[in-house]
Amino acid sequence: MASWFECKAKYEKMMENGAVKKVSEPYLVDALSFTEAEARIIEELTPFISGEFTIDSVKRTRIKEIFWDDSADKWYQVKVAFITIDEKTAAEKKSVHLALVAANDFRGALDSFMEGMKGTLADFDIIAITETPIMDVYKVKLGEGSKPAESAKSE
């Protein structure tokens, strides 16, 4: 099972109007530890950022599943409650999970999530769908010396 870490990178970015602005942008990385997450995000960002940059923070997320779409340019967080019935008390129990969905808009996020959940037998309620500031998501790298994992969207 993947462990997703949110890493915030701070660097100077050229804005559309030509001004240079210091920004702090979040990225998601699949890693086993905080140290690996920091090393991975440095490795992934180095080719795309000119000049110096720092990693402001690395924190573990509660994201359980990611629904990918290579043509999407935004990331949406879906908060979903899975509904189970306690066999002894017959009481309804809800367990909340977070999913990340790549989509171009809110409707696309909902449609992609519902398409991804089509085969599930569990009952669930969508509690919230919110757009995230996440810039990109990097999957785990398999094997030493392998090619870098593809990012979820092109730069």
N, CA and C atoms as a LAMMPS dump frame, in Angstrom:
ITEM: TIMESTEP
0
ITEM: NUMBER OF ATOMS
465
ITEM: BOX BOUNDS ff ff ff
-5.0000000000000000e+02 5.0000000000000000e+02
-5.0000000000000000e+02 5.0000000000000000e+02
-5.0000000000000000e+02 5.0000000000000000e+02
ITEM: ATOMS id mol type element x y z
1 1 1 N 0.845 -1.184 0
2 1 2 C 0 0 0
3 1 3 C 0.885 1.241 0
4 2 1 N 0.496 2.208 -0.75
5 2 2 C 1.29 3.422 -0.908
6 2 3 C 1.188 4.311 0.327
7 3 1 N 2.304 4.956 0.657
8 3 2 C 2.333 6.004 1.674
9 3 3 C 2.611 7.31 0.944
10 4 1 N 1.663 8.203 0.995
11 4 2 C 1.79 9.463 0.264
12 4 3 C 2.233 10.568 1.2
13 5 1 N 3.248 11.313 0.756
14 5 2 C 3.782 12.426 1.52
15 5 3 C 3.595 13.706 0.72
16 6 1 N 3.152 14.765 1.402
17 6 2 C 3.042 16.068 0.772
18 6 3 C 4.318 16.839 1.073
19 7 1 N 4.996 17.26 0.026
20 7 2 C 6.246 18.007 0.147
21 7 3 C 6.038 19.402 -0.414
22 8 1 N 6.41 20.427 0.358
23 8 2 C 6.297 21.806 -0.127
24 8 3 C 7.676 22.305 -0.534
25 9 1 N 7.772 22.717 -1.781
26 9 2 C 9.026 23.239 -2.327
27 9 3 C 8.911 24.753 -2.469
28 10 1 N 9.929 25.458 -1.994
29 10 2 C 9.958 26.913 -2.095
30 10 3 C 11.055 27.291 -3.083
31 11 1 N 10.677 28.109 -4.082
32 11 2 C 11.64 28.542 -5.084
33 11 3 C 11.144 29.815 -5.764
34 12 1 N 12.007 30.401 -6.575
35 12 2 C 11.633 31.599 -7.324
36 12 3 C 11.075 31.18 -8.669
37 13 1 N 9.865 31.643 -8.958
38 13 2 C 9.153 31.246 -10.174
39 13 3 C 8.908 32.469 -11.052
40 14 1 N 9.1 32.288 -12.347
41 14 2 C 8.812 33.354 -13.311
42 14 3 C 7.302 33.353 -13.564
43 15 1 N 6.663 34.459 -13.258
44 15 2 C 5.22 34.579 -13.433
45 15 3 C 4.912 34.949 -14.889
46 16 1 N 3.636 34.877 -15.266
47 16 2 C 3.211 35.164 -16.645
48 16 3 C 3.518 36.595 -17.069
49 17 1 N 3.526 37.524 -16.111
50 17 2 C 3.794 38.928 -16.434
51 17 3 C 5.296 39.244 -16.46
52 18 1 N 6.143 38.224 -16.268
53 18 2 C 7.586 38.404 -16.331
54 18 3 C 8.244 38.662 -14.986
55 19 1 N 7.448 38.883 -13.954
56 19 2 C 7.993 39.119 -12.615
57 19 3 C 8.452 37.798 -11.997
58 20 1 N 9.464 37.883 -11.161
59 20 2 C 9.952 36.714 -10.441
60 20 3 C 9.377 36.772 -9.027
61 21 1 N 8.728 35.709 -8.614
62 21 2 C 8.068 35.67 -7.317
63 21 3 C 8.489 34.415 -6.568
64 22 1 N 8.706 34.537 -5.276
65 22 2 C 9.039 33.383 -4.449
66 22 3 C 7.724 32.656 -4.119
67 23 1 N 7.655 31.37 -4.477
68 23 2 C 6.444 30.589 -4.254
69 23 3 C 6.755 29.342 -3.44
70 24 1 N 5.742 28.826 -2.784
71 24 2 C 5.836 27.568 -2.055
72 24 3 C 4.718 26.685 -2.593
73 25 1 N 5.094 25.612 -3.312
74 25 2 C 4.097 24.775 -3.974
75 25 3 C 4.145 23.342 -3.44
76 26 1 N 2.964 22.74 -3.212
77 26 2 C 2.922 21.371 -2.701
78 26 3 C 2.945 20.326 -3.821
79 27 1 N 3.635 19.234 -3.564
80 27 2 C 3.712 18.077 -4.457
81 27 3 C 3.443 16.841 -3.619
82 28 1 N 2.964 15.785 -4.254
83 28 2 C 2.708 14.527 -3.557
84 28 3 C 3.688 13.484 -4.064
85 29 1 N 4.28 12.723 -3.125
86 29 2 C 5.287 11.724 -3.463
87 29 3 C 4.953 10.425 -2.745
88 30 1 N 5.085 9.314 -3.463
89 30 2 C 4.933 7.986 -2.863
90 30 3 C 6.301 7.573 -2.335
91 31 1 N 6.41 7.383 -1.018
92 31 2 C 7.697 7.033 -0.408
93 31 3 C 7.467 6.206 0.851
94 32 1 N 8.545 5.61 1.34
95 32 2 C 8.463 4.789 2.545
96 32 3 C 8.742 5.58 3.822
97 33 1 N 9.465 6.702 3.688
98 33 2 C 9.824 7.478 4.875
99 33 3 C 9.885 8.966 4.506
100 34 1 N 9.992 9.791 5.535
101 34 2 C 10.117 11.231 5.329
102 34 3 C 11.407 11.548 4.564
103 35 1 N 12.474 10.853 4.915
104 35 2 C 13.765 11.074 4.267
105 35 3 C 13.704 10.724 2.787
106 36 1 N 13.095 9.577 2.473
107 36 2 C 12.964 9.174 1.074
108 36 3 C 12.079 10.157 0.311
109 37 1 N 11.002 10.631 0.945
110 37 2 C 10.105 11.59 0.29
111 37 3 C 10.853 12.874 -0.059
112 38 1 N 11.67 13.373 0.861
113 38 2 C 12.429 14.593 0.593
114 38 3 C 13.442 14.37 -0.53
115 39 1 N 14.143 13.25 -0.495
116 39 2 C 15.123 12.945 -1.545
117 39 3 C 14.443 12.801 -2.902
118 40 1 N 13.288 12.139 -2.927
119 40 2 C 12.566 11.934 -4.186
120 40 3 C 12.079 13.243 -4.78
121 41 1 N 11.536 14.131 -3.942
122 41 2 C 11 15.371 -4.499
123 41 3 C 12.131 16.258 -5.004
124 42 1 N 13.283 16.238 -4.343
125 42 2 C 14.442 16.984 -4.83
126 42 3 C 14.863 16.434 -6.186
127 43 1 N 14.925 15.111 -6.301
128 43 2 C 15.306 14.465 -7.562
129 43 3 C 14.321 14.789 -8.681
130 44 1 N 13.025 14.771 -8.376
131 44 2 C 11.995 15.014 -9.389
132 44 3 C 11.95 16.475 -9.839
133 45 1 N 12.178 17.419 -8.923
134 45 2 C 12.039 18.838 -9.248
135 45 3 C 13.296 19.459 -9.846
136 46 1 N 14.463 18.91 -9.548
137 46 2 C 15.721 19.494 -10.013
138 46 3 C 15.749 19.804 -11.509
139 47 1 N 15.282 18.918 -12.396
140 47 2 C 15.33 19.249 -13.827
141 47 3 C 14.391 20.395 -14.241
142 48 1 N 13.387 20.695 -13.434
143 48 2 C 12.368 21.669 -13.838
144 48 3 C 12.525 23.042 -13.197
145 49 1 N 13.362 23.146 -12.173
146 49 2 C 13.511 24.416 -11.464
147 49 3 C 14.923 24.934 -11.679
148 50 1 N 15.017 26.15 -12.209
149 50 2 C 16.35 26.749 -12.364
150 50 3 C 16.637 27.538 -11.092
151 51 1 N 17.855 27.481 -10.646
152 51 2 C 18.216 28.173 -9.413
153 51 3 C 18.014 27.278 -8.203
154 52 1 N 18.184 27.886 -7.06
155 52 2 C 18.087 27.129 -5.814
156 52 3 C 16.633 26.989 -5.379
157 53 1 N 16.387 25.896 -4.646
158 53 2 C 15.087 25.72 -4.027
159 53 3 C 15.269 24.961 -2.723
160 54 1 N 14.286 25.091 -1.85
161 54 2 C 14.323 24.374 -0.573
162 54 3 C 13.025 23.613 -0.389
163 55 1 N 13.099 22.571 0.407
164 55 2 C 11.902 21.816 0.775
165 55 3 C 11.478 22.326 2.145
166 56 1 N 10.356 23.039 2.183
167 56 2 C 9.866 23.65 3.423
168 56 3 C 9.332 22.635 4.417
169 57 1 N 8.57 21.676 3.906
170 57 2 C 7.961 20.705 4.813
171 57 3 C 7.684 19.395 4.091
172 58 1 N 7.656 18.34 4.88
173 58 2 C 7.276 17.02 4.394
174 58 3 C 6.317 16.46 5.44
175 59 1 N 5.106 16.113 5.002
176 59 2 C 4.157 15.54 5.964
177 59 3 C 3.41 14.382 5.329
178 60 1 N 3.085 13.411 6.153
179 60 2 C 2.335 12.238 5.704
180 60 3 C 0.875 12.657 5.486
181 61 1 N 0.275 12.13 4.424
182 61 2 C -1.13 12.424 4.159
183 61 3 C -1.987 11.202 4.508
184 62 1 N -3.281 11.393 4.538
185 62 2 C -4.211 10.294 4.814
186 62 3 C -4.855 9.776 3.522
187 63 1 N -4.293 10.112 2.388
188 63 2 C -4.863 9.695 1.104
189 63 3 C -4.718 8.182 0.95
190 64 1 N -5.834 7.517 0.663
191 64 2 C -5.849 6.061 0.536
192 64 3 C -5.78 5.599 -0.91
193 65 1 N -6.294 6.414 -1.828
194 65 2 C -6.351 5.995 -3.227
195 65 3 C -6.252 7.209 -4.14
196 66 1 N -5.656 6.973 -5.323
197 66 2 C -5.537 8.044 -6.316
198 66 3 C -6.146 7.559 -7.624
199 67 1 N -6.977 8.406 -8.214
200 67 2 C -7.59 8.133 -9.508
201 67 3 C -6.877 9.015 -10.531
202 68 1 N -6.148 8.39 -11.447
203 68 2 C -5.28 9.093 -12.385
204 68 3 C -6.007 9.47 -13.675
205 69 1 N -5.599 10.589 -14.262
206 69 2 C -6.046 11.017 -15.575
207 69 3 C -4.93 11.888 -16.15
208 70 1 N -4.21 11.348 -17.114
209 70 2 C -3.055 12.047 -17.668
210 70 3 C -3.413 13.349 -18.383
211 71 1 N -4.651 13.5 -18.795
212 71 2 C -5.045 14.721 -19.506
213 71 3 C -5.508 15.823 -18.553
214 72 1 N -5.632 15.524 -17.268
215 72 2 C -6.143 16.498 -16.296
216 72 3 C -5.035 17.432 -15.823
217 73 1 N -5.44 18.637 -15.398
218 73 2 C -4.452 19.588 -14.915
219 73 3 C -4.676 20.042 -13.471
220 74 1 N -5.654 19.475 -12.788
221 74 2 C -5.93 19.823 -11.386
222 74 3 C -6.099 18.546 -10.575
223 75 1 N -5.948 18.694 -9.275
224 75 2 C -6.156 17.574 -8.352
225 75 3 C -7.26 17.93 -7.368
226 76 1 N -8.193 17.012 -7.205
227 76 2 C -9.314 17.192 -6.292
228 76 3 C -9.255 16.132 -5.196
229 77 1 N -9.55 16.559 -3.976
230 77 2 C -9.618 15.624 -2.859
231 77 3 C -11.076 15.247 -2.634
232 78 1 N -11.329 13.942 -2.587
233 78 2 C -12.685 13.45 -2.355
234 78 3 C -12.709 12.811 -0.976
235 79 1 N -13.583 13.326 -0.128
236 79 2 C -13.776 12.77 1.208
237 79 3 C -15.007 11.874 1.128
238 80 1 N -14.804 10.588 1.374
239 80 2 C -15.873 9.625 1.192
240 80 3 C -16.053 8.799 2.471
241 81 1 N -17.307 8.534 2.83
242 81 2 C -17.624 7.72 4.005
243 81 3 C -18.156 6.371 3.529
244 82 1 N -17.438 5.304 3.887
245 82 2 C -17.91 3.955 3.575
246 82 3 C -18.831 3.509 4.705
247 83 1 N -19.968 2.938 4.323
248 83 2 C -20.995 2.585 5.289
249 83 3 C -20.994 1.079 5.505
250 84 1 N -20.865 0.674 6.773
251 84 2 C -20.94 -0.747 7.134
252 84 3 C -21.971 -0.909 8.242
253 85 1 N -22.479 -2.115 8.365
254 85 2 C -23.448 -2.429 9.411
255 85 3 C -22.776 -3.336 10.424
256 86 1 N -22.827 -2.923 11.697
257 86 2 C -22.281 -3.748 12.778
258 86 3 C -23.191 -4.963 12.952
259 87 1 N -22.622 -6.155 12.838
260 87 2 C -23.426 -7.386 12.878
261 87 3 C -24.095 -7.608 14.227
262 88 1 N -23.471 -7.199 15.313
263 88 2 C -24.018 -7.428 16.656
264 88 3 C -25.127 -6.443 17.003
265 89 1 N -24.889 -5.171 16.722
266 89 2 C -25.851 -4.147 17.135
267 89 3 C -26.746 -3.672 15.992
268 90 1 N -26.437 -4.062 14.788
269 90 2 C -27.167 -3.639 13.59
270 90 3 C -27.102 -2.123 13.391
271 91 1 N -26.096 -1.492 13.985
272 91 2 C -25.925 -0.045 13.849
273 91 3 C -25.087 0.254 12.617
274 92 1 N -25.407 1.365 11.981
275 92 2 C -24.664 1.807 10.817
276 92 3 C -23.373 2.483 11.275
277 93 1 N -22.261 2.109 10.654
278 93 2 C -20.971 2.687 11.003
279 93 3 C -20.354 3.273 9.736
280 94 1 N -19.801 4.474 9.862
281 94 2 C -19.165 5.118 8.722
282 94 3 C -17.67 5.26 8.989
283 95 1 N -16.862 4.887 7.992
284 95 2 C -15.417 5.121 8.08
285 95 3 C -15.031 6.054 6.936
286 96 1 N -14.362 7.144 7.288
287 96 2 C -14.046 8.192 6.331
288 96 3 C -12.664 7.943 5.72
289 97 1 N -12.591 8.061 4.398
290 97 2 C -11.346 7.901 3.655
291 97 3 C -11.179 9.08 2.7
292 98 1 N -9.924 9.361 2.357
293 98 2 C -9.63 10.426 1.4
294 98 3 C -9.078 9.814 0.124
295 99 1 N -9.537 10.333 -0.996
296 99 2 C -9.029 9.923 -2.31
297 99 3 C -8.615 11.189 -3.051
298 100 1 N -7.677 11.03 -3.96
299 100 2 C -7.238 12.14 -4.793
300 100 3 C -7.613 11.81 -6.226
301 101 1 N -8.232 12.779 -6.91
302 101 2 C -8.707 12.553 -8.276
303 101 3 C -8.144 13.625 -9.198
304 102 1 N -7.548 13.194 -10.3
305 102 2 C -7.074 14.133 -11.322
306 102 3 C -8.244 14.454 -12.242
307 103 1 N -8.499 15.738 -12.43
308 103 2 C -9.615 16.155 -13.292
309 103 3 C -9.398 17.597 -13.726
310 104 1 N -10.13 18.014 -14.742
311 104 2 C -10.049 19.391 -15.217
312 104 3 C -11.02 20.321 -14.512
313 105 1 N -12.093 19.745 -13.945
314 105 2 C -13.073 20.55 -13.233
315 105 3 C -13.8 19.681 -12.2
316 106 1 N -14.672 20.32 -11.428
317 106 2 C -15.379 19.633 -10.36
318 106 3 C -16.202 18.45 -10.892
319 107 1 N -16.931 18.679 -11.949
320 107 2 C -17.777 17.625 -12.526
321 107 3 C -16.925 16.448 -12.998
322 108 1 N -15.794 16.745 -13.614
323 108 2 C -14.887 15.695 -14.052
324 108 3 C -14.35 14.886 -12.883
325 109 1 N -14.087 15.55 -11.748
326 109 2 C -13.612 14.863 -10.55
327 109 3 C -14.678 13.902 -10.032
328 110 1 N -15.919 14.376 -9.986
329 110 2 C -17.019 13.523 -9.538
330 110 3 C -17.204 12.336 -10.474
331 111 1 N -17.201 12.589 -11.773
332 111 2 C -17.382 11.512 -12.752
333 111 3 C -16.25 10.495 -12.687
334 112 1 N -15.001 10.956 -12.568
335 112 2 C -13.856 10.043 -12.489
336 112 3 C -13.906 9.204 -11.224
337 113 1 N -14.283 9.834 -10.119
338 113 2 C -14.388 9.089 -8.864
339 113 3 C -15.478 8.023 -8.961
340 114 1 N -16.637 8.4 -9.471
341 114 2 C -17.747 7.447 -9.586
342 114 3 C -17.387 6.308 -10.547
343 115 1 N -16.686 6.61 -11.633
344 115 2 C -16.246 5.584 -12.577
345 115 3 C -15.275 4.622 -11.89
346 116 1 N -14.359 5.168 -11.1
347 116 2 C -13.394 4.336 -10.384
348 116 3 C -14.026 3.474 -9.312
349 117 1 N -15.134 3.92 -8.77
350 117 2 C -15.811 3.183 -7.69
351 117 3 C -16.903 2.26 -8.225
352 118 1 N -17.066 2.214 -9.533
353 118 2 C -18.165 1.459 -10.139
354 118 3 C -18.186 -0.01 -9.729
355 119 1 N -17.039 -0.637 -9.595
356 119 2 C -16.992 -2.06 -9.288
357 119 3 C -17.047 -2.403 -7.81
358 120 1 N -17.076 -1.395 -6.949
359 120 2 C -17.048 -1.676 -5.516
360 120 3 C -18.405 -2.164 -5.017
361 121 1 N -18.36 -3.045 -4.041
362 121 2 C -19.594 -3.562 -3.456
363 121 3 C -20.01 -2.778 -2.213
364 122 1 N -19.114 -1.968 -1.697
365 122 2 C -19.397 -1.213 -0.481
366 122 3 C -20.313 -0.028 -0.765
367 123 1 N -21.175 0.268 0.197
368 123 2 C -21.992 1.474 0.123
369 123 3 C -21.148 2.65 0.605
370 124 1 N -21.31 3.799 -0.03
371 124 2 C -20.548 4.966 0.381
372 124 3 C -21.321 6.238 0.097
373 125 1 N -20.959 7.28 0.836
374 125 2 C -21.486 8.626 0.622
375 125 3 C -20.312 9.55 0.372
376 126 1 N -20.427 10.427 -0.616
377 126 2 C -19.404 11.447 -0.837
378 126 3 C -19.732 12.603 0.098
379 127 1 N -18.772 12.923 0.959
380 127 2 C -18.976 13.996 1.933
381 127 3 C -18.566 15.339 1.334
382 128 1 N -17.418 15.359 0.621
383 128 2 C -16.934 16.617 0.048
384 128 3 C -15.975 16.343 -1.102
385 129 1 N -15.969 17.266 -2.041
386 129 2 C -14.971 17.279 -3.116
387 129 3 C -14.407 18.693 -3.146
388 130 1 N -13.074 18.797 -2.965
389 130 2 C -12.442 20.11 -2.951
390 130 3 C -11.211 20.11 -3.852
391 131 1 N -10.995 21.24 -4.523
392 131 2 C -9.802 21.385 -5.342
393 131 3 C -8.602 21.585 -4.418
394 132 1 N -7.5 20.929 -4.731
395 132 2 C -6.289 21.045 -3.918
396 132 3 C -5.268 21.925 -4.632
397 133 1 N -4.298 22.451 -3.89
398 133 2 C -3.226 23.231 -4.532
399 133 3 C -2.084 22.346 -5.053
400 134 1 N -2.212 21.034 -4.969
401 134 2 C -1.144 20.112 -5.363
402 134 3 C -0.794 20.321 -6.833
403 135 1 N 0.492 20.498 -7.091
404 135 2 C 0.979 20.778 -8.444
405 135 3 C 1.171 19.505 -9.264
406 136 1 N 1.675 18.439 -8.633
407 136 2 C 1.944 17.194 -9.347
408 136 3 C 2.061 16.058 -8.344
409 137 1 N 1.904 14.834 -8.839
410 137 2 C 1.981 13.633 -8.009
411 137 3 C 2.992 12.694 -8.644
412 138 1 N 3.918 12.195 -7.83
413 138 2 C 4.964 11.305 -8.319
414 138 3 C 4.797 9.918 -7.71
415 139 1 N 4.629 8.929 -8.605
416 139 2 C 4.475 7.535 -8.187
417 139 3 C 5.811 6.984 -7.704
418 140 1 N 5.754 5.828 -7.081
419 140 2 C 6.956 5.155 -6.591
420 140 3 C 7.85 4.742 -7.753
421 141 1 N 9.151 4.738 -7.507
422 141 2 C 10.116 4.257 -8.501
423 141 3 C 10.374 2.785 -8.199
424 142 1 N 10.323 1.971 -9.221
425 142 2 C 10.545 0.547 -9.037
426 142 3 C 11.955 0.179 -9.442
427 143 1 N 12.707 -0.392 -8.514
428 143 2 C 14.045 -0.885 -8.816
429 143 3 C 15.09 0.208 -8.895
430 144 1 N 16.295 -0.119 -8.497
431 144 2 C 17.419 0.818 -8.549
432 144 3 C 17.906 0.941 -9.987
433 145 1 N 18.193 2.125 -10.428
434 145 2 C 18.707 2.342 -11.769
435 145 3 C 17.629 2.348 -12.836
436 146 1 N 16.371 2.292 -12.426
437 146 2 C 15.29 2.333 -13.412
438 146 3 C 15.03 3.772 -13.822
439 147 1 N 14.258 3.939 -14.865
440 147 2 C 13.882 5.272 -15.339
441 147 3 C 13.03 5.937 -14.264
442 148 1 N 13.043 7.269 -14.195
443 148 2 C 12.183 7.955 -13.237
444 148 3 C 10.713 7.641 -13.5
445 149 1 N 9.95 7.513 -12.424
446 149 2 C 8.513 7.258 -12.564
447 149 3 C 7.882 8.449 -13.264
448 150 1 N 6.936 8.161 -14.109
449 150 2 C 6.251 9.249 -14.812
450 150 3 C 5.39 10.016 -13.831
451 151 1 N 5.315 11.288 -13.994
452 151 2 C 4.425 12.066 -13.166
453 151 3 C 3.017 11.916 -13.72
454 152 1 N 2.053 12.318 -12.935
455 152 2 C 0.666 12.141 -13.331
456 152 3 C 0.266 13.061 -14.469
457 153 1 N 0.944 14.171 -14.605
458 153 2 C 0.635 15.087 -15.704
459 153 3 C 1.925 15.664 -16.217
460 154 1 N 1.904 16.13 -17.42
461 154 2 C 3.115 16.691 -17.997
462 154 3 C 3.305 18.115 -17.508
463 155 1 N 4.561 18.527 -17.475
464 155 2 C 4.892 19.876 -16.994
465 155 3 C 4.58 20.906 -18.041
